[in-house]
Amino acid sequence: MKHLIDITDLSQEEIAELLEVAEDIAANPVKYQDAAAHKRLGTLFFEPSTRTRLSFEAAMQALGGNVIGFSSADSSSSTKGESVTDTVLTVSCYTDIIAMRHPKEGAPLLAARRSQVPVINAGDGGHAHPTQTLTDLLTIHREKGRLDNLVIGLCGDLKFGRTVHSLISALVPYPGISFVLISPDELRIPDYVREDVLDRSGVPYIETDNLESHLGSLDVLYMTRVQKERFFNEADYVRLKDRFILDLDKLRYGRDDLTIMHPLPRVNEIHIKVDDDPRAAYWKQVKNGMLVRMALILKLLREAGSLEDAQ
């Protein structure tokens, strides 16, 4: 049985297949409206979420399936001391596939080892967020027409930003990729990402704390928020939270074909006036998230044998 815990669980061929199916879903939604009829998705969100949880639910419903689950740890038996693995083992008795978010790194991996159905990591602490990465890849491909020969700027919280870690891992195999990593010193990418992913792959990258000076070289600018929930010291959060704010004045330095992305939620790091700029693609990302999660659900259900008779 295949699970999706990290984006590296998927080959480039599998990613290409998922993006192709997502594009077909966008073009032919009626074709897929009963593709997962009578199947059930369990959404186990031990950490709050808006877009990821609702897009999973919308994806399953758009495929003709049903959804059960919870949206916070407080509404689960974890408040009684039940382990994550026992919760997942229980829910896998009622469902055909599970999407799980947890504040602790590695929790979805442990859950997958006990689950009787495929488990999708919907975000684990500051580690990984593979379905957001699939969303990002689909958005980049739809906006740029390719996933190679791109200069990608990643700005903000690169230390705790699980979406950043996953996106770097997904893009390094493509030829002609380079990164500009824009953050304060305290929020630079973790050593394991720098050494085990970037350095090992030989992909060019620059680390800087200056956004404006590099905007003109970027094909894609991926903004992230400084995540208050990852800080132990609130004073550090307050000091860093507004370090990078993208506004129309700064965008004068960006190219006309720049694509601006953000995994959301947004706090202050992108001014609302940027929303009307034709280069802004983050609301398109939201729509793309449902499409690619539909494709992923179908893939994992088929590989688990649950959709073997599907047309």
HELIX and SHEET records of a PDB file:
HELIX    1   1 ILE A    7  ASP A    9  5                                   3    
HELIX    2   2 GLN A   12  ALA A   27  1                                  16    
HELIX    3   3 PRO A   29  TYR A   32  5                                   4    
HELIX    4   4 ARG A   51  ALA A   62  1                                  12    
HELIX    5   5 ALA A   73  SER A   75  5                                   3    
HELIX    6   6 SER A   77  LYS A   80  5                                   4    
HELIX    7   7 VAL A   84  VAL A   91  1                                   8    
HELIX    8   8 ALA A  107  ARG A  114  1                                   8    
HELIX    9   9 PRO A  130  LYS A  144  1                                  15    
HELIX   10  10 ARG A  162  LEU A  171  1                                  10    
HELIX   11  11 ASP A  185  LEU A  187  5                                   3    
HELIX   12  12 ASP A  191  VAL A  193  1                                   3    
HELIX   13  13 ARG A  194  ASP A  199  3                                   6    
HELIX   14  14 ARG A  200  SER A  201  1                                   2    
HELIX   15  15 GLU A  212  LEU A  215  1                                   4    
HELIX   16  16 LYS A  228  ARG A  230  5                                   3    
HELIX   17  17 GLU A  234  LEU A  240  1                                   7    
HELIX   18  18 LEU A  248  LEU A  251  1                                   4    
HELIX   19  19 ILE A  272  ASP A  276  5                                   5    
HELIX   20  20 TYR A  282  GLU A  303  1                                  22    
SHEET    1   A 4 ASN A  66  PHE A  70  0                                        
SHEET    2   A 4 ARG A  40  PHE A  45  1                                        
SHEET    3   A 4 ILE A  97  HIS A 102  1                                        
SHEET    4   A 4 VAL A 119  ASP A 124  1                                        
SHEET    1   B 5 TYR A 205  THR A 208  0                                        
SHEET    2   B 5 SER A 178  ILE A 182  1                                        
SHEET    3   B 5 VAL A 151  CYS A 155  1                                        
SHEET    4   B 5 VAL A 220  MET A 223  1                                        
SHEET    5   B 5 THR A 259  MET A 261  1                                        
END                                                                             
